[in-house]
Amino acid sequence: MKNKKKYIIGLILGIFVYYYLTINNAPADKKEVAIVLPTANPMPTVTPTPANANYRYVDYTLEQKAFLVYYSKYNTFIDYIWNKESGRGQALKGLHTYCRQKNMSNEFGYAPQENFCFATFEESLIALEGFYEKYSNMSIEEKLCFYNTGKKISDCAYISSYSQDL
């Protein structure tokens, strides 16, 4: 039993060291944010809002959001949009900050012209998975351009770094 625990702890530490060395040894223009899966409780904290006791705001940590994105159906597509639209929720301004002020979520830039906000981060993930499936006949590049511009084109500024960001 002790050897099993030591093995698991060693494996986890090895993964973190690998990511640390990989990110810190990458050229400055190629550094990226690693998605680190949570090691503690993956369940979010649910807080009832005082205005409406029936509505429950779910407060996810960045690690919990990364966990949800990583295990979503189309994680590469969704993570690219998440990074482009809100810097994975870390950008200082944008639609996601507007929604956060309302105890809602939209870190994917979904329907920005309407200032649209989802009740939870999970709902926004479901919407993006639905978008991906609705336009299943398009290539990834066409989907990304259509998501960003509303035009069915396969080359746009939005995807200029798509292959590099993978």
C-alpha positions in Angstrom: 0.0 0.0 0.0 2.8 2.4 0.9 4.6 1.7 -2.4 1.4 2.4 -4.3 1.0 5.8 -2.6 4.7 6.6 -3.3 4.2 5.7 -6.9 1.2 7.9 -7.3 2.8 10.8 -5.6 6.0 10.4 -7.7 3.9 10.2 -10.9 2.0 13.4 -10.0 5.3 15.2 -9.1 6.9 14.0 -12.3 4.1 15.4 -14.4 4.3 18.8 -12.7 8.1 18.9 -13.1 7.7 17.9 -16.8 5.3 20.7 -17.4 7.4 23.2 -15.5 10.5 22.3 -17.5 8.7 22.3 -20.8 7.1 25.7 -20.3 10.2 27.4 -18.8 12.5 26.0 -21.5 10.3 27.0 -24.4 11.3 30.1 -26.4 9.7 33.3 -25.2 7.3 33.5 -28.2 6.2 29.9 -27.8 5.3 29.9 -24.1 1.7 28.9 -23.4 -0.5 28.3 -20.4 -0.6 24.7 -19.4 -4.0 23.2 -18.5 -3.4 21.7 -15.1 -6.0 19.3 -13.9 -7.1 19.8 -10.4 -5.8 17.5 -7.8 -8.2 18.5 -5.0 -12.0 18.7 -5.1 -13.1 19.0 -8.7 -16.6 20.1 -7.7 -17.3 23.8 -7.7 -18.6 25.9 -4.9 -22.4 26.6 -5.3 -23.6 29.8 -3.8 -27.3 30.9 -3.8 -27.7 34.6 -4.7 -29.6 36.8 -2.3 -31.8 38.3 -5.0 -33.3 35.0 -6.1 -32.9 31.9 -3.9 -33.9 29.6 -6.8 -31.0 30.8 -8.9 -27.6 29.3 -8.0 -24.3 30.9 -9.2 -21.5 28.3 -9.6 -18.1 29.8 -8.7 -15.5 27.7 -10.6 -11.8 28.0 -10.1 -9.5 28.3 -13.1 -8.4 24.7 -12.5 -12.0 23.5 -12.4 -12.8 25.3 -15.7 -9.7 23.8 -17.3 -10.8 20.4 -16.1 -14.2 20.8 -17.7 -12.7 22.1 -21.0 -10.2 19.3 -21.1 -12.9 16.7 -20.7 -15.3 18.4 -23.1 -16.2 16.6 -26.4 -14.2 19.1 -28.6 -11.6 20.3 -26.1 -9.0 21.6 -28.7 -11.6 23.7 -30.5 -13.2 25.0 -27.2 -9.9 25.7 -25.5 -8.7 27.7 -28.6 -11.9 29.9 -28.4 -11.6 30.2 -24.6 -8.0 31.4 -24.9 -8.8 33.8 -27.8 -12.0 35.3 -26.3 -11.0 35.8 -22.7 -7.5 34.6 -22.1 -9.1 31.6 -20.4 -11.1 33.9 -18.2 -8.0 35.9 -17.1 -8.2 38.9 -19.4 -8.9 42.2 -17.5 -11.8 43.3 -19.7 -14.4 41.8 -22.1 -17.7 40.1 -22.2 -16.6 37.7 -19.5 -16.1 40.5 -17.0 -19.5 41.9 -17.8 -21.1 38.5 -17.2 -19.0 37.9 -14.0 -20.4 41.2 -12.6 -23.9 39.7 -13.1 -22.8 36.4 -11.4 -23.1 34.7 -14.8 -20.6 33.4 -17.3 -19.5 33.8 -20.9 -15.8 33.3 -21.3 -16.2 32.2 -24.9 -17.4 35.4 -26.5 -20.7 33.8 -27.4 -23.2 36.3 -28.9 -21.3 39.4 -27.9 -23.6 41.8 -29.8 -26.3 40.8 -27.3 -24.1 40.8 -24.2 -25.3 37.3 -23.7 -24.5 35.6 -20.4 -25.0 32.0 -19.4 -26.0 31.0 -15.9 -23.0 28.7 -15.5 -19.7 27.9 -17.2 -21.0 24.4 -18.0 -23.9 25.9 -19.9 -21.5 27.9 -22.1 -19.5 24.7 -22.8 -22.7 22.9 -23.8 -23.5 25.7 -26.2 -20.1 25.5 -27.8 -20.4 21.8 -28.2 -23.8 22.4 -29.8 -22.3 25.0 -32.2 -19.5 22.5 -33.1 -22.1 19.8 -33.9 -24.5 22.1 -35.7 -21.8 23.0 -38.2 -20.3 19.5 -38.4 -20.1 19.8 -42.2 -17.5 22.6 -41.9 -13.8 22.3 -41.4 -12.3 23.4 -38.0 -10.9 26.6 -39.7 -14.3 27.4 -41.2 -16.1 26.8 -37.9 -13.6 29.2 -36.1 -14.0 31.9 -38.8 -17.7 31.5 -38.7 -17.8 31.7 -34.9 -15.8 34.9 -35.0 -17.0 36.7 -38.1 -20.4 35.1 -39.0 -19.0 34.3 -42.5 -18.5 30.9 -43.9 -14.8 31.3 -44.9 -11.8 29.1 -44.2 -9.2 31.8 -43.7 -9.5 34.8 -41.4 -7.3 36.7 -38.8 -9.0 34.8 -36.0 -7.3 31.5 -37.0 -3.9 33.0 -37.9 -2.3 31.2 -34.9 -4.6 28.2 -34.7 -2.0 25.6 -35.7 0.7 27.2 -33.6 -1.5 27.3 -30.5 -2.3 23.6 -30.5 
